Amino acid sequence: MDKEAITLLTILKWTGTVCGVLGALLLALNISNSGWGWVLFFFSSTSWGIAGLKMKEPSLWILHAVFTVVNLLGIYRWLI
C-alpha cells in the first residue's frame, strides 16, 4: 500500500472507532438525544466496512455491512 492509502485507512479506522465509542455512550446515557447514537454507529460501521474492504478482510466488511443495516433500522425506529 502506498502512503496515501495508509493515511486513508488510518482515517477510516479512527473515524469508525471514535464514532462507535461516542454512539455507545449516547445510547447508554439514555437521554433525549440518545437516538443520535444510531447515526454515530452508522458512520462507525460504514467507516469500518470500507476499511475492511480496503484491507481485503471479508469478515470485517461483512460484519459492518450487517451493522450498517441494523443501524439504519435504529435510525428509522428512533429518529424517523
N, C-alpha and C positions, 0 to 999 in steps of 0.2 A: 504494500500500500504506500502511496505517496504521502507526503506531509499534509497536503490539503485534505485528503480522505481521512487521515488520522485525526485531524482537527475537527472535521465534521462529525466523525464518530464520537469523539470526546464530548462535543457539544450535545449531541443526541442523548448520550448516556447520562450526562449530568442533568440535562433538562428532564429526562424521564425520572431520575432519582428524586430531584427536588420537588417536582410536581406530585409524584407519588406520596412522598412524606407529607407534604402540605395538604394534599387531598385527604389522606388518612386522618390527619389532625383535625381538619374541618369536620369530617363526619363524626369523629369521636367526641368532639365538643358538643354536638347535638344542639347547635344554636340555630337561629332563624336563617342564617346564610349557609348552613351545612350542605345544602344541595349543590352548591358550587364546588364542593369536593369532588363530585362526579365529573365536572368539567376538567378539573385538575387531573383526575385519574385518566380521563380521555387523552389529554396531552401526554401524560406519562406513558400510557400503553401505546400510543401512536409513535412516540419517540423511540421507545424500546423496540417496537416492532420493526421500524425502519433500521435501527441499529442491528437487529438480528438478521435482517436481510443482507445488509452490507457486510456483516461478519460471516455470512453463509452458515447460520445457526438455525436450522429448521425448528428445533424445539422452542427456541426463544421467540421467533416471529409468529409461530402458530399459537403459542400461549398468549401473546399480546394481541393477536388478531381476535381471539376469543374474548379477551379482556376488553378490547375496544367495543365489541358488540354489547357486552354486559354494561359497559359504561354508558353507551348510548341509551340503553334501556333505563339506567339510573337517571340520566339527564331527562329523559321523557317522563318518567314517573315522578321525579322530584321538582322539575323546573318548568315543564311544559303543561 
